[in-house]
Amino acid sequence: MSASVITVEDQAVKAGSVFTVNVTLAPSEPVKAWEFRMIYNTSLLNLVEIDEGRFFHGYQTFYVSNGSVAYDLILGHGNVTSPGCIATAVFQAKATGTTSIGLAGAGVTNETMYLPLKIVNGTVTVGTVKTTPPQVHHGDDVWGGLVAAVVTIGFTLYVFLRVVMKK
């Protein structure tokens, strides 16, 4: 029997930013429920929340998210065989660096038992915000050209009046 695959999305973000990481599931057979606990470097990231994905869309579900733990179950009859997003984690980047985002205690079930599961962890790289000072090109834009023209005309008029007034 082949294994279902849960994949945690990679991200590259700037320090201080709020961003999302999708967790997707590609089932090897019909799925009724899933669960996991998210593991990451808390000195680099702050977990804001874990939202329910659209994997069980169309079914009535029992979804619980408490801190880094999430659980979802179809209530009543039904299961899902198509791949999709099971959850979206919202993080805030606190400091620069790289962290793995892994899943512990992850499980996927059908109607009666846990299924074989492969986990593909993600990586988040938090970089610094690069600030580049704006470059000024005199005369390249309309306002710069207009200011240069007014200054030139003003100076020319000043010189002209000084010459005329001396005569």
TINU-948057 format. One record per atom (N, C-alpha, C): residue in one letter; x, y, z negated; residue number from 1. Coordinates in nm, 3 decimals. Each point is the difference from the previous one (the first is absolute). Layout:
N
  residuo     east    north       up  num
        A        X        Y        Z  NUM
...
***
This chain:
167
  residuo     east    north       up  num
        M    0.085   -0.117    0.000    1
        M   -0.085    0.117    0.000    1
        M    0.090    0.124    0.000    1
        S   -0.026    0.095    0.091    2
        S    0.081    0.123    0.003    2
        S   -0.046    0.096   -0.109    2
        A    0.086    0.094   -0.034    3
        A   -0.029    0.093   -0.109    3
        A   -0.061    0.130    0.053    3
        S   -0.089    0.058   -0.079    4
        S   -0.046    0.136    0.026    4
        S    0.115    0.093   -0.032    4
        V    0.000    0.119    0.062    5
        V    0.111    0.095   -0.019    5
        V   -0.055    0.133   -0.049    5
        I    0.052    0.044   -0.116    6
        I   -0.029    0.135   -0.050    6
        I    0.124    0.085    0.028    6
        T   -0.022    0.116    0.064    7
        T    0.110    0.089    0.035    7
        T   -0.021    0.136   -0.064    7
        V    0.106    0.050   -0.064    8
        V   -0.001    0.135   -0.057    8
        V    0.072    0.091    0.098    8
        E   -0.066    0.108    0.037    9
        E    0.051    0.093    0.101    9
        E    0.124    0.076   -0.048    9
        D    0.095    0.022    0.091   10
        D    0.117    0.084   -0.027   10
        D   -0.037    0.147    0.019   10
        Q    0.068    0.087   -0.074   11
        Q   -0.022    0.145    0.015   11
        Q    0.131    0.074   -0.020   11
        A    0.012    0.115    0.065   12
        A    0.109    0.096   -0.023   12
        A   -0.068    0.133   -0.026   12
        V    0.024    0.057   -0.118   13
        V   -0.072    0.121   -0.043   13
        V    0.097    0.100   -0.062   13
        K   -0.049    0.119   -0.025   14
        K    0.078    0.105   -0.065   14
        K   -0.031    0.002   -0.149   14
        A    0.098    0.036   -0.080   15
        A   -0.019    0.011   -0.145   15
        A   -0.111    0.101   -0.028   15
        G   -0.088   -0.036   -0.093   16
        G   -0.112    0.086   -0.037   16
        G   -0.127   -0.026    0.079   16
        S    0.010   -0.074    0.109   17
        S   -0.118   -0.023    0.085   17
        S   -0.090   -0.110   -0.058   17
        V   -0.128    0.007    0.037   18
        V   -0.098   -0.104   -0.031   18
        V   -0.020   -0.078    0.130   18
        F    0.005   -0.132   -0.008   19
        F   -0.008   -0.082    0.120   19
        F   -0.070   -0.131   -0.029   19
        T   -0.037   -0.073    0.104   20
        T   -0.069   -0.128   -0.016   20
        T    0.085   -0.115    0.054   20
        V   -0.022   -0.116   -0.058   21
        V    0.062   -0.124    0.046   21
        V   -0.111   -0.102    0.017   21
        N   -0.017   -0.050    0.122   22
        N   -0.102   -0.101    0.026   22
        N    0.052   -0.139   -0.031   22
        V   -0.088   -0.082   -0.055   23
        V    0.029   -0.141   -0.025   23
        V   -0.095   -0.079    0.089   23
        T    0.056   -0.078    0.092   24
        T   -0.084   -0.073    0.096   24
        T    0.010   -0.151   -0.022   24
        L   -0.105   -0.068    0.044   25
        L   -0.006   -0.145   -0.013   25
        L   -0.034   -0.061    0.135   25
        A    0.081   -0.097    0.041   26
        A   -0.027   -0.080    0.120   26
        A   -0.031   -0.142   -0.050   26
        P   -0.129   -0.034   -0.010   27
        P   -0.036   -0.130   -0.058   27
        P    0.027   -0.117    0.094   27
        S    0.042   -0.112   -0.059   28
        S    0.020   -0.123    0.078   28
        S   -0.129   -0.083    0.002   28
        E   -0.088    0.030   -0.093   29
        E   -0.133   -0.064   -0.004   29
        E   -0.096    0.096   -0.072   29
        P   -0.130   -0.027   -0.003   30
        P   -0.097    0.093   -0.057   30
        P    0.034    0.043   -0.143   30
        V   -0.013    0.132   -0.027   31
        V    0.034    0.059   -0.130   31
        V   -0.125    0.052   -0.069   31
        K   -0.013   -0.030   -0.129   32
        K   -0.112    0.043   -0.084   32
        K    0.043    0.106   -0.101   32
        A    0.128   -0.003   -0.044   33
        A    0.048    0.093   -0.102   33
        A    0.151    0.016    0.012   33
        W    0.050    0.109   -0.057   34
        W    0.145    0.024   -0.008   34
        W    0.031    0.076   -0.128   34
        E    0.128   -0.006   -0.041   35
        E    0.045    0.070   -0.120   35
        E    0.149    0.026    0.009   35
        F    0.048    0.105   -0.066   36
        F    0.143    0.025   -0.010   36
        F    0.029    0.105   -0.106   36
        R    0.126    0.003   -0.039   37
        R    0.054    0.107   -0.085   37
        R    0.115    0.061    0.077   37
        M   -0.003    0.133    0.016   38
        M    0.101    0.070    0.078   38
        M    0.121    0.031   -0.088   38
        I    0.121   -0.028    0.053   39
        I    0.124    0.025   -0.071   39
        I    0.085    0.097    0.082   39
        Y    0.053    0.104   -0.067   40
        Y    0.078    0.103    0.068   40
        Y    0.085    0.071   -0.105   40
        N    0.093    0.084    0.042   41
        N    0.087    0.074   -0.089   41
        N   -0.075    0.123   -0.052   41
        T   -0.035   -0.002   -0.127   42
        T   -0.081    0.109   -0.058   42
        T    0.080    0.129   -0.018   42
        S    0.132   -0.005    0.012   43
        S    0.077    0.125   -0.008   43
        S   -0.005    0.076    0.133   43
        L   -0.036   -0.071    0.109   44
        L   -0.011    0.065    0.131   44
        L   -0.144    0.032    0.039   44
        L   -0.094   -0.086   -0.042   45
        L   -0.138    0.013    0.044   45
        L   -0.098    0.000   -0.117   45
        N   -0.107    0.075    0.016   46
        N   -0.112   -0.003   -0.093   46
        N   -0.121   -0.054    0.075   46
        L   -0.058   -0.110   -0.049   47
        L   -0.119   -0.057    0.063   47
        L   -0.121    0.080   -0.044   47
        V   -0.069    0.061    0.095   48
        V   -0.118    0.081   -0.029   48
        V   -0.124   -0.089   -0.010   48
        E   -0.019   -0.087    0.100   49
        E   -0.115   -0.092    0.001   49
        E    0.019   -0.106    0.107   49
        I   -0.079   -0.106   -0.009   50
        I   -0.007   -0.102    0.104   50
        I   -0.146   -0.006    0.046   50
        D   -0.023    0.034    0.126   51
        D   -0.135    0.001    0.056   51
        D   -0.028   -0.130    0.075   51
        E   -0.125   -0.041   -0.002   52
        E   -0.043   -0.119    0.073   52
        E    0.013    0.024    0.150   52
        G    0.059   -0.096    0.070   53
        G    0.010    0.008    0.145   53
        G   -0.130   -0.043    0.066   53
        R    0.003   -0.011    0.131   54
        R   -0.121   -0.036    0.076   54
        R   -0.002   -0.149    0.038   54
        F    0.086   -0.079   -0.061   55
        F    0.010   -0.142    0.033   55
        F   -0.134   -0.071   -0.017   55
        F   -0.070    0.029   -0.110   56
        F   -0.130   -0.063   -0.027   56
        F   -0.116    0.090    0.042   56
        H    0.024    0.091    0.093   57
        H   -0.104    0.093    0.046   57
        H   -0.124   -0.078    0.049   57
        G   -0.115    0.045   -0.044   58
        G   -0.126   -0.065    0.038   58
        G   -0.051   -0.097   -0.104   58
        Y    0.082   -0.032   -0.098   59
        Y   -0.040   -0.091   -0.107   59
        Y   -0.016    0.078   -0.130   59
        Q   -0.086   -0.049   -0.087   60
        Q   -0.007    0.056   -0.135   60
        Q    0.116   -0.060   -0.077   60
        T    0.079    0.087   -0.065   61
        T    0.121   -0.048   -0.067   61
        T    0.005    0.044   -0.146   61
        F    0.085   -0.069   -0.072   62
        F    0.035    0.039   -0.136   62
        F    0.147    0.040    0.006   62
        Y    0.026    0.131   -0.005   63
        Y    0.137    0.052    0.012   63
        Y    0.041    0.063   -0.132   63
        V    0.118   -0.036   -0.047   64
        V    0.054    0.057   -0.124   64
        V    0.144    0.045    0.027   64
        S    0.030    0.122   -0.044   65
        S    0.137    0.051    0.006   65
        S    0.029    0.066   -0.133   65
        N    0.104   -0.047   -0.066   66
        N    0.037    0.056   -0.130   66
        N    0.152    0.015   -0.001   66
        G    0.046    0.126    0.016   67
        G    0.143    0.021    0.008   67
        G    0.056   -0.065    0.124   67
        S    0.097   -0.089   -0.016   68
        S    0.065   -0.064    0.114   68
        S   -0.063   -0.133    0.039   68
        V   -0.112   -0.036   -0.064   69
        V   -0.067   -0.127    0.027   69
        V   -0.127    0.025    0.081   69
        A   -0.021   -0.083    0.103   70
        A   -0.121    0.011    0.081   70
        A   -0.055   -0.140    0.029   70
        Y   -0.133   -0.007    0.009   71
        Y   -0.070   -0.127    0.021   71
        Y   -0.125    0.028    0.083   71
        D   -0.031   -0.086    0.096   72
        D   -0.120    0.017    0.081   72
        D   -0.060   -0.137    0.030   72
        L   -0.133   -0.009   -0.007   73
        L   -0.072   -0.126    0.019   73
        L   -0.130    0.028    0.074   73
        I   -0.030   -0.083    0.099   74
        I   -0.131    0.007    0.067   74
        I   -0.102   -0.064   -0.093   74
        L   -0.108    0.076   -0.030   75
        L   -0.110   -0.054   -0.081   75
        L   -0.096   -0.075    0.092   75
        G   -0.038   -0.119   -0.039   76
        G   -0.092   -0.079    0.083   76
        G    0.075   -0.072    0.110   76
        H   -0.076   -0.033    0.107   77
        H    0.058   -0.075    0.112   77
        H    0.084    0.091    0.088   77
        G    0.100   -0.060    0.061   78
        G    0.081    0.073    0.097   78
        G    0.148   -0.015   -0.024   78
        N    0.074    0.022    0.106   79
        N    0.146    0.001   -0.005   79
        N    0.050    0.074    0.124   79
        V    0.129    0.028    0.002   80
        V    0.059    0.076    0.111   80
        V    0.115   -0.079    0.059   80
        T    0.008   -0.001    0.132   81
        T    0.107   -0.071    0.069   81
        T    0.088    0.092    0.084   81
        S   -0.040    0.126    0.016   82
        S    0.076    0.095    0.081   82
        S    0.097    0.080   -0.086   82
        P    0.117    0.036    0.054   83
        P    0.095    0.080   -0.077   83
        P   -0.053    0.141   -0.024   83
        G    0.048    0.061   -0.109   84
        G   -0.041    0.137   -0.030   84
        G    0.064    0.052   -0.127   84
        C   -0.033    0.125   -0.031   85
        C    0.055    0.069   -0.118   85
        C   -0.082   -0.038   -0.123   85
        I    0.065   -0.061   -0.101   86
        I   -0.072   -0.037   -0.122   86
        I    0.001    0.113   -0.103   86
        A    0.104    0.085    0.004   87
        A    0.009    0.108   -0.098   87
        A    0.093    0.109    0.052   87
        T   -0.022    0.121   -0.050   88
        T    0.087    0.113    0.031   88
        T    0.045    0.061   -0.133   88
        A    0.130   -0.002   -0.023   89
        A    0.056    0.058   -0.122   89
        A    0.039    0.145    0.028   89
        V   -0.037    0.089   -0.091   90
        V    0.035    0.141    0.011   90
        V    0.110    0.028   -0.101   90
        F    0.112    0.052    0.048   91
        F    0.116    0.029   -0.085   91
        F    0.036    0.148    0.010   91
        Q    0.074    0.046   -0.102   92
        Q    0.068    0.129    0.009   92
        Q    0.149   -0.029   -0.017   92
        A    0.080    0.054    0.092   93
        A    0.145   -0.018   -0.006   93
        A    0.059    0.095   -0.103   93
        K    0.071   -0.056   -0.100   94
        K    0.054    0.081   -0.110   94
        K    0.146    0.039    0.022   94
        A    0.078   -0.086    0.061   95
        A    0.144    0.025    0.014   95
        A    0.050   -0.068    0.126   95
        T    0.117    0.040    0.046   96
        T    0.056   -0.059    0.121   96
        T    0.060   -0.138   -0.030   96
        G   -0.003   -0.086    0.100   97
        G    0.053   -0.135   -0.013   97
        G   -0.083   -0.097    0.080   97
        T    0.029   -0.127   -0.014   98
        T   -0.071   -0.106    0.071   98
        T   -0.048   -0.104   -0.100   98
        T   -0.123   -0.044    0.017   99
        T   -0.056   -0.103   -0.087   99
        T   -0.076   -0.103    0.083   99
        S    0.007   -0.122   -0.045  100
        S   -0.084   -0.106    0.055  100
        S   -0.138    0.014   -0.063  100
        I   -0.103   -0.028    0.076  101
        I   -0.134   -0.012   -0.057  101
        I   -0.042   -0.144    0.021  101
        G   -0.008   -0.071   -0.110  102
        G   -0.031   -0.141    0.006  102
        G   -0.133   -0.032   -0.065  102
        L   -0.042   -0.123    0.015  103
        L   -0.124   -0.047   -0.060  103
        L    0.031   -0.120   -0.089  103
        A   -0.044    0.006   -0.124  104
        A    0.017   -0.111   -0.094  104
        A   -0.138   -0.056   -0.030  104
        G   -0.005   -0.126   -0.031  105
        G   -0.127   -0.063   -0.034  105
        G   -0.100    0.008    0.113  105
        A    0.049    0.011    0.122  106
        A   -0.091    0.010    0.116  106
        A   -0.064   -0.135    0.027  106
        G   -0.126    0.007    0.035  107
        G   -0.073   -0.122    0.033  107
        G   -0.111    0.029    0.099  107
        V   -0.030   -0.100    0.081  108
        V   -0.109    0.006    0.097  108
        V   -0.077   -0.130   -0.014  108
        T   -0.133    0.008   -0.006  109
        T   -0.079   -0.122   -0.016  109
        T   -0.105   -0.014    0.110  109
        N   -0.040   -0.126    0.020  110
        N   -0.119   -0.025    0.082  110
        N   -0.114   -0.024   -0.099  110
        E   -0.098   -0.077    0.036  111
        E   -0.115   -0.024   -0.088  111
        E    0.036   -0.078   -0.127  111
        T    0.109   -0.081    0.006  112
        T    0.027   -0.090   -0.112  112
        T    0.141    0.001   -0.056  112
        M    0.100    0.051    0.076  113
        M    0.137   -0.011   -0.049  113
        M    0.090    0.111    0.053  113
        Y    0.117    0.013   -0.065  114
        Y    0.102    0.093    0.048  114
        Y    0.062   -0.058    0.128  114
        L    0.034    0.091    0.091  115
        L    0.058   -0.040    0.128  115
        L    0.150    0.028    0.001  115
        P    0.075   -0.074    0.083  116
        P    0.143    0.030    0.014  116
        P    0.017    0.146    0.047  116
        L    0.101    0.067   -0.056  117
        L    0.013    0.143    0.026  117
        L    0.147    0.038    0.017  117
        K    0.027    0.081    0.101  118
        K    0.132    0.058    0.021  118
        K   -0.013    0.151   -0.022  118
        I    0.093    0.058   -0.076  119
        I   -0.003    0.144   -0.029  119
        I    0.117    0.067    0.070  119
        V   -0.031    0.107    0.075  120
        V    0.103    0.081    0.064  120
        V    0.000    0.136   -0.071  120
        N    0.101    0.021   -0.084  121
        N    0.009    0.125   -0.076  121
        N    0.034    0.117    0.091  121
        G   -0.039    0.119   -0.045  122
        G    0.031    0.122    0.074  122
        G    0.111    0.078   -0.067  122
        T    0.045    0.103    0.068  123
        T    0.104    0.089   -0.052  123
        T   -0.045    0.144    0.018  123
        V    0.020    0.080   -0.105  124
        V   -0.027    0.143    0.010  124
        V    0.132    0.073   -0.020  124
        T    0.031    0.086    0.095  125
        T    0.119    0.085   -0.010  125
        T   -0.047    0.142   -0.022  125
        V    0.045    0.058   -0.111  126
        V   -0.036    0.138   -0.034  126
        V    0.122    0.087    0.028  126
        G   -0.016    0.092    0.093  127
        G    0.109    0.090    0.037  127
        G   -0.021    0.139   -0.054  127
        T    0.101    0.083    0.020  128
        T   -0.010    0.139   -0.044  128
        T   -0.070    0.083    0.105  128
        V   -0.057    0.109   -0.044  129
        V   -0.065    0.093    0.092  129
        V    0.109    0.088    0.058  129
        K    0.014   -0.005    0.132  130
        K    0.101    0.082    0.065  130
        K   -0.061    0.135    0.037  130
        T    0.064    0.105   -0.044  131
        T   -0.047    0.134    0.036  131
        T    0.105    0.064    0.090  131
        T   -0.043    0.043    0.114  132
        T    0.087    0.067    0.095  132
        T   -0.046    0.144    0.011  132
        P    0.090    0.095   -0.024  133
        P   -0.043    0.139    0.011  133
        P   -0.039    0.030    0.144  133
        P   -0.101    0.084    0.018  134
        P   -0.042    0.032    0.136  134
        P    0.110    0.076    0.072  134
        Q    0.015   -0.029    0.127  135
        Q    0.099    0.070    0.080  135
        Q   -0.066    0.121    0.064  135
        V    0.068    0.113   -0.005  136
        V   -0.054    0.123    0.055  136
        V    0.070    0.027    0.132  136
        H   -0.078    0.015    0.103  137
        H    0.050    0.033    0.132  137
        H   -0.057    0.135    0.038  137
        H    0.081    0.101   -0.005  138
        H   -0.047    0.135    0.028  138
        H   -0.038    0.012    0.147  138
        G   -0.121    0.049    0.020  139
        G   -0.048    0.024    0.136  139
        G   -0.060   -0.122    0.066  139
        D    0.002   -0.119   -0.065  140
        D   -0.055   -0.120    0.062  140
        D   -0.152   -0.006   -0.009  140
        D   -0.056    0.067   -0.099  141
        D   -0.143   -0.006   -0.016  141
        D   -0.060    0.137    0.027  141
        V   -0.131    0.009    0.011  142
        V   -0.069    0.124    0.035  142
        V    0.029    0.108   -0.102  142
        W   -0.015   -0.031   -0.129  143
        W    0.020    0.103   -0.102  143
        W    0.145    0.046   -0.006  143
        G    0.092   -0.094    0.009  144
        G    0.142    0.037   -0.001  144
        G    0.034    0.090    0.117  144
        G   -0.052   -0.032    0.117  145
        G    0.022    0.082    0.119  145
        G   -0.064    0.137   -0.014  145
        L   -0.120    0.004   -0.057  146
        L   -0.070    0.126   -0.019  146
        L    0.074    0.089   -0.098  146
        V    0.046   -0.057   -0.110  147
        V    0.075    0.077   -0.098  147
        V    0.129    0.054    0.063  147
        A    0.069   -0.083    0.074  148
        A    0.124    0.044    0.066  148
        A   -0.029    0.114    0.098  148
        A   -0.110   -0.009    0.074  149
        A   -0.037    0.105    0.096  149
        A   -0.033    0.130   -0.071  149
        V   -0.076   -0.007   -0.107  150
        V   -0.038    0.121   -0.075  150
        V    0.124    0.066   -0.060  150
        V    0.089   -0.077   -0.055  151
        V    0.123    0.055   -0.057  151
        V    0.083    0.066    0.110  151
        T    0.012   -0.067    0.113  152
        T    0.077    0.055    0.112  152
        T   -0.062    0.130    0.049  152
        I   -0.132    0.003    0.020  153
        I   -0.069    0.121    0.046  153
        I    0.014    0.111   -0.103  153
        G   -0.016   -0.034   -0.128  154
        G    0.012    0.099   -0.106  154
        G    0.139    0.061   -0.004  154
        F    0.100   -0.083    0.011  155
        F    0.137    0.050   -0.004  155
        F    0.029    0.088    0.122  155
        T   -0.047   -0.046    0.116  156
        T    0.019    0.078    0.124  156
        T   -0.069    0.135   -0.012  156
        L   -0.121    0.004   -0.052  157
        L   -0.074    0.125   -0.019  157
        L    0.074    0.090   -0.098  157
        Y    0.052   -0.057   -0.106  158
        Y    0.075    0.078   -0.100  158
        Y    0.122    0.066    0.064  158
        V    0.077   -0.078    0.074  159
        V    0.119    0.052    0.066  159
        V   -0.039    0.109    0.100  159
        F   -0.107   -0.026    0.078  160
        F   -0.046    0.097    0.099  160
        F   -0.039    0.131   -0.067  160
        L   -0.077   -0.006   -0.109  161
        L   -0.044    0.121   -0.068  161
        L    0.119    0.075   -0.060  161
        R    0.097   -0.070   -0.050  162
        R    0.118    0.066   -0.058  162
        R    0.077    0.075    0.109  162
        V    0.009   -0.063    0.118  163
        V    0.072    0.064    0.110  163
        V   -0.078    0.123    0.047  163
        V   -0.131   -0.013    0.017  164
        V   -0.084    0.110    0.048  164
        V   -0.002    0.112   -0.100  164
        M   -0.007   -0.028   -0.129  165
        M   -0.010    0.103   -0.102  165
        M    0.130    0.079   -0.012  165
        K    0.114   -0.059    0.036  166
        K    0.127    0.069   -0.010  166
        K    0.013    0.102    0.113  166
        K   -0.070   -0.016    0.107  167
        K    0.013    0.091    0.115  167
        K   -0.077    0.126   -0.020  167
***
